[in-house]
Amino acid sequence: MKWYDIFSNFYDSSLEKLYAESRKRAVELLALEDGQTVLDVACGTGANFKHIQALNLDIHIYGTDFSEGMLRRGKDMIEKNNWKNITLFQADARELTPDFVSQKIKSEPCFDRIICVLGLSVIPDWEVVLDRMFDLLKDDGKIVIVDVFAEKRDFNTWLVEKIAKADLNREIWQTFEKRTTNFHHEYLPVKESKVGGKLFVASGMKK
């Protein structure tokens, strides 16, 4: 993930205008309440944090990413905004077992909500990561995923995959649906040419 350490220097300036509304929609689907905990998997530079914080709720956010460069950017954002309710830790998402996370956050690793935006198309062994997310979720917890699927591949698909080191062939929501109740899926209003395929959001409660 050395590329993402470099990418972190211009990730927000080049992409966040494109994805901001989609992140807002994902946070809306989290349906957060006071007193809850949120795990942001592949949190990157912390682009989801401001949308969660805008809810003005008494919650704690845990953000994790494999890229130390991305996490440095996230830490800068947290310090700039003086946010006291966010904890960051570096990890390979495939290793997010309850024991591992407990050691990292010094707390019970059982979350009310988990969000993952543009992570499962990039991380190897994404189905393992999905398993890890369910293992960390409370029985009545909810997961929200935003990602891209290329129903029809073209040059833009190839380009995005090269830049993001992604695989846009993964039908993530289909596997996700089998593991959840109250499943919801919708396509987001972002041009396919901009992201290499159809940008979608999917949410569901743990069975």
C-alpha positions as CSV (number, residue, x, y, z in Angstrom):
1,M,0.0,0.0,0.0
2,K,2.9,2.4,-0.5
3,W,1.0,3.8,-3.4
4,Y,-1.8,4.9,-1.0
5,D,0.8,6.6,1.2
6,I,1.7,8.7,-1.9
7,F,-1.9,9.0,-3.0
8,S,-2.8,10.5,0.4
9,N,-1.1,13.7,-0.5
10,F,-3.6,14.5,-3.2
11,Y,-6.5,12.1,-2.5
12,D,-8.9,14.6,-1.0
13,S,-8.2,17.4,-3.4
14,S,-8.7,15.2,-6.4
15,L,-11.6,13.0,-5.4
16,E,-13.6,14.3,-2.4
17,K,-15.9,16.7,-4.4
18,L,-16.9,13.6,-6.4
19,Y,-17.7,11.4,-3.5
20,A,-18.9,13.9,-0.8
21,E,-22.7,13.4,-1.4
22,S,-22.3,9.7,-1.5
23,R,-20.5,9.7,1.8
24,K,-23.4,11.8,3.2
25,R,-25.9,9.2,2.0
26,A,-23.9,6.4,3.6
27,V,-23.8,8.2,6.9
28,E,-27.6,8.8,6.7
29,L,-28.1,5.1,6.2
30,L,-26.1,4.3,9.3
31,A,-29.0,5.7,11.3
32,L,-26.7,6.6,14.2
33,E,-27.9,7.3,17.7
34,D,-26.4,8.8,20.9
35,G,-24.1,6.5,22.7
36,Q,-23.2,4.3,19.8
37,T,-19.8,3.3,18.4
38,V,-18.8,3.4,14.7
39,L,-15.9,1.5,13.0
40,D,-14.8,3.1,9.8
41,V,-12.9,0.4,7.8
42,A,-10.5,1.7,5.2
43,C,-11.1,5.2,6.6
44,G,-8.3,6.7,4.5
45,T,-7.9,10.4,5.2
46,G,-11.0,10.5,7.4
47,A,-13.3,11.8,4.7
48,N,-16.3,10.2,6.4
49,F,-15.6,11.8,9.8
50,K,-16.9,15.3,9.0
51,H,-20.2,13.9,7.8
52,I,-20.6,11.8,10.9
53,Q,-19.6,14.7,13.2
54,A,-22.1,17.0,11.5
55,L,-24.9,14.9,13.2
56,N,-23.8,16.3,16.6
57,L,-24.3,13.0,18.4
58,D,-22.5,11.7,21.5
59,I,-20.7,8.8,19.7
60,H,-17.2,7.4,19.3
61,I,-15.6,6.8,16.0
62,Y,-12.8,4.3,15.4
63,G,-11.0,4.6,12.1
64,T,-8.6,2.1,10.6
65,D,-6.6,1.9,7.5
66,F,-3.5,0.0,6.2
67,S,-1.9,3.1,4.7
68,E,0.1,5.1,7.3
69,G,0.1,8.1,4.9
70,M,-3.7,8.1,4.8
71,L,-3.9,7.9,8.6
72,R,-1.5,10.8,9.0
73,R,-3.9,12.9,6.9
74,G,-6.7,11.7,9.1
75,K,-4.9,12.6,12.2
76,D,-4.2,16.1,10.9
77,M,-7.9,16.5,10.2
78,I,-8.8,15.4,13.7
79,E,-6.3,17.7,15.4
80,K,-7.3,20.6,13.2
81,N,-10.9,20.2,14.2
82,N,-10.1,19.3,17.8
83,W,-12.2,16.2,17.7
84,K,-11.9,14.2,20.9
85,N,-14.1,11.3,20.0
86,I,-12.1,9.7,17.2
87,T,-9.5,6.9,17.6
88,L,-7.3,5.9,14.7
89,F,-5.3,2.7,14.4
90,Q,-3.3,1.1,11.6
91,A,-4.2,-2.4,10.5
92,D,-4.6,-4.8,7.6
93,A,-8.4,-5.1,7.3
94,R,-8.0,-8.9,6.9
95,E,-6.6,-9.1,10.4
96,L,-9.4,-7.2,12.2
97,T,-10.2,-10.1,14.6
98,P,-11.9,-9.2,17.9
99,D,-8.6,-10.0,19.8
100,F,-6.5,-7.8,17.5
101,V,-8.9,-4.9,17.6
102,S,-9.2,-5.1,21.4
103,Q,-5.5,-4.7,21.7
104,K,-5.5,-1.7,19.4
105,I,-8.3,0.2,21.0
106,K,-8.0,-1.0,24.6
107,S,-11.8,-1.6,24.7
108,E,-14.5,-4.1,23.9
109,P,-14.4,-4.6,20.1
110,C,-18.1,-4.7,19.4
111,F,-19.5,-1.9,17.3
112,D,-23.0,-0.6,16.7
113,R,-22.2,0.5,13.2
114,I,-19.6,-0.2,10.6
115,I,-19.0,1.8,7.5
116,C,-16.7,1.0,4.6
117,V,-16.4,3.4,1.6
118,L,-14.4,2.4,-1.5
119,G,-12.5,-0.2,0.5
120,L,-13.8,-3.6,-0.5
121,S,-13.0,-3.1,-4.2
122,V,-9.3,-2.4,-3.2
123,I,-8.5,-4.7,-0.3
124,P,-7.4,-8.2,-1.2
125,D,-9.5,-11.1,0.1
126,W,-12.5,-8.8,0.5
127,E,-14.8,-11.6,1.5
128,V,-12.5,-12.3,4.5
129,V,-12.7,-8.6,5.4
130,L,-16.5,-8.8,5.2
131,D,-16.4,-11.7,7.6
132,R,-14.2,-9.7,10.0
133,M,-16.7,-6.8,9.9
134,F,-19.5,-9.1,10.9
135,D,-17.4,-10.6,13.7
136,L,-17.0,-7.0,15.1
137,L,-20.6,-6.0,14.8
138,K,-23.2,-6.2,17.6
139,D,-26.1,-8.6,17.0
140,D,-28.4,-5.7,16.2
141,G,-25.7,-3.7,14.4
142,K,-25.6,-2.3,10.9
143,I,-23.1,-2.1,8.1
144,V,-23.1,0.4,5.3
145,I,-20.9,-0.1,2.2
146,V,-20.2,2.3,-0.7
147,D,-18.3,0.9,-3.7
148,V,-18.1,0.6,-7.5
149,F,-19.2,-2.2,-9.8
150,A,-18.4,-2.2,-13.5
151,E,-21.4,-3.8,-15.1
152,K,-19.8,-2.9,-18.5
153,R,-16.1,-2.5,-18.6
154,D,-14.5,0.3,-20.7
155,F,-11.3,2.4,-20.7
156,N,-12.5,4.4,-17.6
157,T,-12.9,1.1,-15.7
158,W,-9.3,0.2,-16.6
159,L,-8.0,3.6,-15.7
160,V,-9.7,3.7,-12.3
161,E,-8.5,0.2,-11.5
162,K,-4.9,1.2,-12.3
163,I,-5.0,4.4,-10.3
164,A,-6.9,3.0,-7.3
165,K,-5.3,-0.5,-7.5
166,A,-8.9,-1.7,-7.4
167,D,-11.0,-4.6,-8.8
168,L,-14.3,-3.3,-10.0
169,N,-15.6,-6.8,-11.0
170,R,-16.5,-7.7,-7.4
171,E,-20.3,-8.1,-6.9
172,I,-19.9,-7.1,-3.2
173,W,-23.6,-6.4,-2.5
174,Q,-24.7,-9.9,-3.5
175,T,-22.6,-11.5,-0.8
176,F,-23.5,-8.8,1.6
177,E,-27.2,-9.3,1.1
178,K,-27.0,-13.0,2.0
179,R,-25.5,-12.0,5.4
180,T,-28.0,-9.4,6.4
181,T,-31.6,-8.5,7.2
182,N,-33.3,-5.2,6.2
183,F,-31.0,-5.2,3.2
184,H,-31.0,-2.0,1.1
185,H,-29.2,-1.3,-2.2
186,E,-29.2,1.8,-4.4
187,Y,-27.1,3.3,-7.1
188,L,-25.7,6.8,-6.4
189,P,-25.9,9.7,-8.9
190,V,-22.3,9.8,-10.0
191,K,-21.4,9.4,-13.6
192,E,-20.0,6.0,-14.5
193,S,-17.3,7.6,-16.6
194,K,-16.0,9.4,-13.4
195,V,-15.6,6.2,-11.2
196,G,-15.3,3.4,-13.7
197,G,-18.6,1.8,-13.1
198,K,-21.8,2.1,-11.1
199,L,-21.3,3.7,-7.6
200,F,-23.6,2.0,-5.1
201,V,-24.5,2.0,-1.5
202,A,-25.7,-1.1,0.4
203,S,-26.8,-1.4,4.0
204,G,-28.0,-4.2,6.2
205,M,-28.4,-5.4,9.7
206,K,-26.5,-8.4,11.1
207,K,-28.6,-11.6,11.0
